[in-house]
């Protein structure tokens, strides 16, 4: 208690020295970084033709992309699947519907564009079961897809996402004979909530992945591959360097990963018009015990520990990075920097055009081939 009073004595004047308004703004930006995201309404449905089974959307950088996607909606349908772009002009895009919408159904205008495509494990037509993984945070739900290999894949979803994000990767990994454990982690809306209910950007979530590794080893795995999507990449990398079981991690697949949070947060701040020095001040606030708590975090976040380019020498397992140069949300700069720092470990095929975590959707053939080729090159198969 004495140390906390001492921290208050030192830090409160420092915050006030910034000016009350600026201090509150810094804490608000910091809170936004660690607060679990709600699904963002980013797409407008203009019309639905139930006869032709087409849908017209407002044109955005996402809705104009070729490929197969999903759309979170409200009304009669909670989620619909989208196929090819049929026509487009400067303001609208008409796409094929892959979910049958019946005449008379109500589909509201506000929607969220999604790369999930699959919304439930049953859609994959593979054997699966729900399991619970005991972690330091409590019981974390997971989906288990059995297969023949003793090398298991543990998939970790991204920030503001759910386990369904990972389902796109199950078929290619299952075809290689690899069991899949698709996990949840603290504060993601499915796993238990911590006291503050905030993200730690991988700094504590890796412990839930560590528990999943232990679960896999207890249930027949001899080694594991980690596959992390977006923030799930940051979590997987933290597990790779911190886990007491890291010698059983045989490889890592990173999909649109966060490799260094500072790079990502600066980029995202520019996107929404948050100017310097606010991003640096917000990250500084999250690193100090008192201001981290005032920002809504459970514990201070050490951004140096989350910079995996700086910590590249600590990595030992082979890594496949799948990251579009046109990601638009998590820039690929740090992924390229990690590849340059560890060319002996990192394989990074070139992808462009695809948006964040939508490589499968945009180029399923290229994405699948990249994974299949890497698995073969590393000797990961049902007989390994």
N, C-alpha and C positions, 0 to 999 in steps of 0.2 A: 504494500500500500504506500509505503514511503517513497519507493521508486516511481510509482505512478504519479504521486504528487510532485515529485521532482521533474518528471516529464512534462506535466502540465505547466509548471513554473517556466520551463524552457521554451515550450512549443507554442503555447497560447500567445505570448507576446510576439513570437515570430509570425504567426498567422495574422494577428492584428496589425502588425507592421505593414502587411500587404494592403491593408484597408479591409474593412468588414465586407464590403461588396465583392471584392476580388477573392477574399478568402472563401466566402460562401460559394462563389462560382467555381473555384478550384475543387472544393469538396463535392459539388454537384457533378462535375466532370468525372472525378474519381469514382463517385457512386455509380455513375452510368457504366463504367468499365467493369465493375464487379457484380452488378445486379443482373440476375438471369433475365434474358430477353423474352418478351412476348412475341408471338408471331405477328409480323408486320404486314399490314394491308398495303400491297404495292402494285396491285393489278386491278384494272377496271374491266368488268365483263359488260360488253356493249349489247350483245344479242346472242341468242342460241337458236339455231335452226334444227328442230327435232326431226324434221323430215330428212334433211341431208346429213344430219349428225355432225354439224360444224359449230364452231363457237367463234365469235368475233371479240377481240380484246383490244384495249388501248395498247399502242405500240411502245415498248420499252426495250432496253438493251437485252433483257431476259426474254420477253415474249416473242421477239423476232428471231430467236435462235432456232436453227434446224434441230431435229431430234425429237425425243419423247420425254415428256415432263409430266408434272402433276400440278393441280390447282386446288388449294384449300378454299372452300366456298361455304356459304351459309344458305339455308333454305332446305329443299328436299334432299340435296346431296351435300355431304361434308367434304368430299374429296372426289375429284374427277381426273382422268388421265387424258393427256393431250398428245396428238400425233403431229404429222407433218404440217408445215406452213403451206397453205394453199394459195393465198393471195396476201398482198400487203401494199399499203400506201404510206404516205408520210405519217399518218396518225393511227392507223389501225392494222391489225393482223388477223387474218382468218385462218383457223387451224382445224384439222380433223379431230373429232372427238373419239377417243378410244374407250370411254365409258358411255354406255347407252343411256341417254337421257330421254325419258318418256314424255309425250305430250302432256301439258298441264302441270309439269313439275315447276316448282319455284326455284329459281337460281338468282340470288341477290347480286348486285353489281360489284360489291367490294369482295376482293379475293386476294390470296397470297400465292405467288408463283413458287413452285417447288421442284427441286431436283430429285426428291425422294423416289418418285414413280411408284414403287411398291409401298403400300401402307400397312401391310400385315404379313407375317411370315408364312401364312397359309397360301398366299398368292404364288409362292415359289414352287409349290407342289413337291416339296422335299420333306422328309421326316424331321420333325423338330419337337422340342418340348420346352416348357418354361421351367426355369430353375431359380433358386435364390443363392446368392453368393454373400457369405458373411464377411463384412468389411469393418474397419474401425468406425465407419459412419453408421453401420447397421446393415440389415439385409437388403442387398441390391438385386433387383430383378434382372434376369438375363434370358436370352433365347439360346438354346443349344441345338445345333444341327450336327448329328453324328456322321462320321465317315470313317474310313479304314485306317488312316495314318495315325501314328503316335505323335506327330507334329500338329498341334492345334493352332488355329488362328483366333486371337482375341481382338475383336473389333470395338473401337471406341469412337462414339459419335462426337459431333462438334458442339459449339456454343449455341444455345438457343434451339438445339435440335433434339431429336429423340432417337431411340435405337433404330427406328424405321429407316433413318438415313443410310444405315449400313447395309440394308438388305440387297442393294444392287450388286455388292461384291460377293455375296454368298455363292451364287451359281458357279462362277469361275473358280473360286477356291475349292468348292465342293467337288467340282469336276476333276481337280487335281488330287482328290482323295483326302483333303484336309478338313477335319472337323472345325466348325465355327462356333465360337462363344461370343455372342453379341451382347455387350454389357451396358449397364447404366452406372451412374456415379453420383455422388452427393450433390444435392441441389439442382438436379436436372429435371425435376418434376415427377420422376418415377422412383428414384432412389431416396433414401432418407434425407431430411433437411438438417443442416447444422444450425447452431444457435442463431447466427446472422442470416443464414440462407443465401450466402453470397458465393460467387465463383472465386476461386483462388488462382485461376488461369493455368492450372496444372500443378501448382506448388503443393497442394494437398490432395487433389483428385487422383494423383498417381497411386496413392495408397489403396484406393478401391480397385485399380487395375492390378496392383500387386496382389491383392486378395484373390482376384480372378486368376492370376497365374498360379497361385497356390492351389486354388480349386481345380484347375486343369491338371496339375501334377498329381493331385490326390485321386483323380478320376481317370487315369490312364495315359495322360500325356507324358512324354519324355522331354519334350522341349516345346517352345511356343514361338509363333510369329505374332507381332503386334501390328495392327493396322489402325491408324488414327486418321480421322477426318477433321480437318480444320483445327479447332482447339483440341480435338482428340489427338492430333499429331503432337501438340505440345505436351499433353498428358503422357502419351506413349514414350516420348523422348525423355521425360523426367523419370518414368519407370525404368527406362533403359540404363540410366546412370545412377539411380538411387536404390533400386530394388535389391534386397538381399538375395533374390533369386535371378539376378541379371545374367548369371552364367547359363541359365536355361533359355534365355531369349536368343533364338537362332537367327532372327532377321526382323526387319521393320519395313512396313509399307506405309507411306505417308501420302494422303490424298488432300491436295490443297492445304498444306499444313501451316500452322503457326510455328515458325522456327525461332523467331526472336520477337517478343511482344513489343518492344520499343518501336521497331520498324513498322509493325502493323498499326499500333495506336497512333503514331504520327500520321500515317497515311489516312486512316479513317477520320482523324480530326480534320485534316485538310478537306476531305470529302464533304463534311457537314459544316465547313466554315469556321471551325474552332481554330483560332490563330495562336501562334507562339506568343508568350511562353506557357500558355495554359496546359498543353499536353505534358510538358516536362514537370510543371508544378503538380499536376494531378498524379503523375507517376511517383513523384517525390513524396506526396502525401500518403500514398498507398504503401510506402516503404517504412513509415514511422508508426510505432504502435498506437499512439493516441489518434493521429489523423487518419490512420487506416480504419480505426473503429468508428470515428466520426463519419467516415465515408461509407460505412456499412459492411466493411470486411470483417471476417472472423479474426484474422491474424495479418500482420504486415506481409507484404509480398516482395520478395527479393528479386528484382528484375535481372540482376546479374546472373542469378542462378537459372533463370529461364532463357538466357541467351545461349542457344545451342551452337551457334557459329563460334562464339568465344570458347565454348566448352567442347569443341569438336574432337579434341584429342582424347576425351574420355569415352568416346563411342567405340565399340568393338564389333558390333554385329553389322552385317551387310544391310544396306538401306536402298529401297526403291522409292523415288519421289515422283509423284504424278501431280503436276502443277501447271496450269495454263499461264502463259505470259500475259494473257488478257483477263486474268482472274477478276479484277475489279473490286475486290473486297479485302482479300489477303494477298498483298503483292508477292510475286515470286522471287523478289530480290534475295531474301534470306535463304530460300531454297537453293538458288544458284550459288550463293556464297558458301553454303554448307557443302555443296558438291565440289566446289573449287578447293575448299579446305581439306576435304577427305575424298579425293578421287579414287582412292584405294577401296573405299567402302560404298560410295554413293553412286547409284545408277539413276540418271535423270533424263529420260527421253523427252524430246521437245514437243510441247503442245501449245497451240494458240487458239484464239477465238473463244473457246469455251469459257464460261463464267464460273464463279466460285462453286466448288464441289459439283460441277455439272459436266465433267469430262465424260463420264459414262453416257450421259444423256446425249451429248453432242457427237461423240465419236466412240460408240460402244465397241466397234471392231478394233480400233487402235488402242483403246484403253485395256480391253481384254487381252490383246496380244502382248502389250507391255508387261502385264502381270504374269501371263503364261510363260513368256520367254524368260523373265527374271526367275520365276520359280524353277524352271528347268535348269537354268544356268547355275543356280545355287544348290541344286540337288534336292529340292523340296518336293516330295511326291509321296504317294501312298506306300511306297516301299522303303522310304527313308526314315 
